[in-house]
Amino acid sequence: MFAWHELLDFWFGSLDENGLPDREHRERWFRSSRAFDQEIRRRFISMVLFASENGLEQWRQEAGGRLAEIILLDQFTRHIHRGGAMAFSNDRKAVTLCLEGLNEGADVRLEPIMRAFFYMPLQHAEKRPHQDRSVELYEQLAAANDGPLGVFLGSFLESARNHRSVIQRFGRFPHRNAAMKRPSTPEEKAYLNAGASTFGQNPT
């Protein structure tokens, strides 16, 4: 079984003097890549299963371990099941881990770029209060950092605002409807037909 710090090493690599991972790590986070999805599936699918069944509770004793579990549930689940309903199957658990960690102040013990992924479950949630909290946290994070790191964190804030605007408009993410076998409203169909973003969840 992987130790949680090995998972963080895989996801972030080494941080430079600005507190940023190298370009390769940054670009693969949000680029749909069949090869990267397959690598995550091969290396981490058993860990995702453990996390989904609360088998990694011991990790939560440390901020980095809680983050690693969040990444398994929120990010790796999306890579492994990209384009299907299972991509969102662990979202509720990830939100719970995030909110519990926020109450304990676990996020502030992490590097800023790591905090960006700690908050990600709230950005993915189909609930307005979670979306509002997400934008608030990313605003604080971006404002607290400057230079290249601040600029990069600003892209997370922009994404959080984009996600929230969809939830404010529809109350859910219409691009998930087909995968989750939810009927779309006429307004949602018009939105989707106009080329709405799938936020990376188009099948590779």
KAURDA-V927243 format. One record per residue. N is the residue number from 1. RES is the residue in one letter. OMEGA is omega in radians with two decimals (* if undefined). Layout:
N|RES|OMEGA, N|RES|OMEGA
This chain:
1|M|3.10, 2|F|2.89, 3|A|-3.03, 4|W|-3.11, 5|H|3.07, 6|E|3.11, 7|L|3.11, 8|L|3.09, 9|D|3.12, 10|F|-3.02, 11|W|-3.05, 12|F|-3.01, 13|G|3.10, 14|S|3.10, 15|L|-3.13, 16|D|-3.09, 17|E|3.10, 18|N|-3.10, 19|G|-3.11, 20|L|2.97, 21|P|3.11, 22|D|-3.05, 23|R|-3.11, 24|E|3.13, 25|H|-3.09, 26|R|-3.05, 27|E|-3.07, 28|R|3.12, 29|W|-2.97, 30|F|3.09, 31|R|3.11, 32|S|-3.11, 33|S|3.12, 34|R|-3.11, 35|A|-3.14, 36|F|3.06, 37|D|-3.13, 38|Q|3.10, 39|E|3.11, 40|I|3.12, 41|R|-3.09, 42|R|-3.00, 43|R|-2.93, 44|F|-3.05, 45|I|3.12, 46|S|3.12, 47|M|3.07, 48|V|3.12, 49|L|3.09, 50|F|-3.10, 51|A|-3.10, 52|S|-3.13, 53|E|3.12, 54|N|-3.14, 55|G|-3.09, 56|L|-3.09, 57|E|-3.12, 58|Q|3.13, 59|W|-2.99, 60|R|3.12, 61|Q|3.12, 62|E|-3.09, 63|A|3.13, 64|G|3.11, 65|G|3.08, 66|R|3.10, 67|L|-3.14, 68|A|3.12, 69|E|3.08, 70|I|-3.14, 71|I|3.08, 72|L|-3.04, 73|L|-3.03, 74|D|-3.07, 75|Q|-3.04, 76|F|3.07, 77|T|3.12, 78|R|3.09, 79|H|-3.06, 80|I|-3.05, 81|H|-3.05, 82|R|3.07, 83|G|-3.13, 84|G|-3.11, 85|A|-3.13, 86|M|3.11, 87|A|-3.07, 88|F|-2.97, 89|S|-3.10, 90|N|-3.07, 91|D|-3.09, 92|R|3.11, 93|K|-3.14, 94|A|3.10, 95|V|3.13, 96|T|3.11, 97|L|3.13, 98|C|-3.08, 99|L|3.08, 100|E|3.13, 101|G|3.09, 102|L|3.13, 103|N|-3.13, 104|E|-3.10, 105|G|-3.12, 106|A|-3.06, 107|D|-3.06, 108|V|3.08, 109|R|-3.11, 110|L|3.01, 111|E|-3.10, 112|P|-3.11, 113|I|3.10, 114|M|3.10, 115|R|3.12, 116|A|3.12, 117|F|3.05, 118|F|-3.09, 119|Y|-2.99, 120|M|3.12, 121|P|3.12, 122|L|3.09, 123|Q|-3.11, 124|H|-3.03, 125|A|3.10, 126|E|3.09, 127|K|-3.08, 128|R|3.13, 129|P|3.09, 130|H|3.11, 131|Q|3.11, 132|D|3.12, 133|R|3.12, 134|S|-3.12, 135|V|3.12, 136|E|-3.13, 137|L|3.14, 138|Y|3.05, 139|E|3.13, 140|Q|-3.12, 141|L|-3.14, 142|A|-3.11, 143|A|-3.07, 144|A|-3.09, 145|N|3.14, 146|D|-3.14, 147|G|-3.11, 148|P|3.12, 149|L|3.12, 150|G|3.11, 151|V|-3.11, 152|F|3.10, 153|L|3.06, 154|G|3.11, 155|S|3.05, 156|F|3.10, 157|L|3.11, 158|E|3.11, 159|S|3.12, 160|A|3.12, 161|R|3.12, 162|N|3.11, 163|H|-3.12, 164|R|-3.13, 165|S|3.11, 166|V|3.14, 167|I|3.09, 168|Q|-3.09, 169|R|-2.99, 170|F|-3.07, 171|G|3.11, 172|R|3.10, 173|F|-3.09, 174|P|-3.11, 175|H|3.10, 176|R|-2.98, 177|N|-3.08, 178|A|-3.12, 179|A|-3.08, 180|M|3.11, 181|K|3.04, 182|R|3.09, 183|P|3.11, 184|S|3.05, 185|T|3.08, 186|P|3.12, 187|E|3.11, 188|E|3.11, 189|K|3.12, 190|A|3.11, 191|Y|-3.13, 192|L|-3.13, 193|N|3.11, 194|A|3.08, 195|G|-3.14, 196|A|3.11, 197|S|3.03, 198|T|3.13, 199|F|3.04, 200|G|-3.06, 201|Q|2.94, 202|N|-3.14, 203|P|3.12, 204|T|*
